[in-house]
Amino acid sequence: MIRYPIAIEIGNETTAFGVIVPDLAGCFSAGDTLDEAIDNAKEAITLHIDGLFDDNETIPAPSP
């Protein structure tokens, strides 16, 4: 299983947790809780890679 690092912007009572995937340009997500944000990020990564694959684009390797 390939794992991409994510960056999380901490949310609070009025804003969601934001997530970006630095290795996948344009791949981002959010969630009302930290767990939801991480789960949504996993789904966003999968969908993003599926889109790259469908478009015959190169799938970037995750950074260490």
C-alpha positions in Angstrom: 0.0 0.0 0.0 1.3 3.4 -1.0 0.9 6.1 1.6 1.0 9.8 0.9 1.8 12.4 3.6 -0.9 14.9 4.4 -0.9 18.3 6.0 -3.8 19.1 8.3 -5.1 22.6 9.2 -6.6 22.3 12.6 -10.3 23.1 12.8 -12.5 24.3 15.7 -16.1 24.7 16.6 -16.8 26.9 13.6 -14.4 25.7 10.9 -13.6 22.2 9.6 -10.2 20.5 9.6 -8.6 21.1 6.3 -6.3 18.6 4.6 -3.9 18.9 1.6 -1.8 16.2 0.0 1.4 18.0 -1.0 2.5 15.3 -3.4 -0.7 15.4 -5.4 -1.3 18.9 -6.8 -4.9 19.9 -6.3 -5.8 17.1 -4.0 -7.4 18.3 -0.8 -10.3 17.5 1.6 -11.8 18.5 4.9 -13.9 17.1 7.8 -15.7 18.3 10.8 -13.5 16.1 13.1 -9.9 15.0 12.8 -10.9 11.4 12.1 -13.4 12.5 9.4 -10.8 14.7 7.8 -8.3 11.8 7.6 -11.0 9.4 6.2 -12.0 12.0 3.6 -8.4 12.6 2.7 -8.0 8.9 2.0 -11.0 9.0 -0.3 -9.7 12.2 -2.0 -6.3 10.5 -2.6 -8.0 7.4 -4.1 -10.2 9.5 -6.4 -7.3 11.8 -7.4 -5.1 8.8 -8.4 -8.0 7.2 -10.2 -8.4 10.4 -12.2 -4.7 10.5 -13.1 -4.8 6.9 -14.1 -7.9 7.4 -16.3 -6.2 10.4 -18.0 -3.0 8.3 -18.6 -1.1 10.8 -16.4 2.0 9.9 -14.3 1.1 9.1 -10.7 3.6 10.9 -8.5 5.6 8.8 -5.9 5.0 9.8 -2.3 7.7 11.8 -0.6 9.5 10.1 2.2 
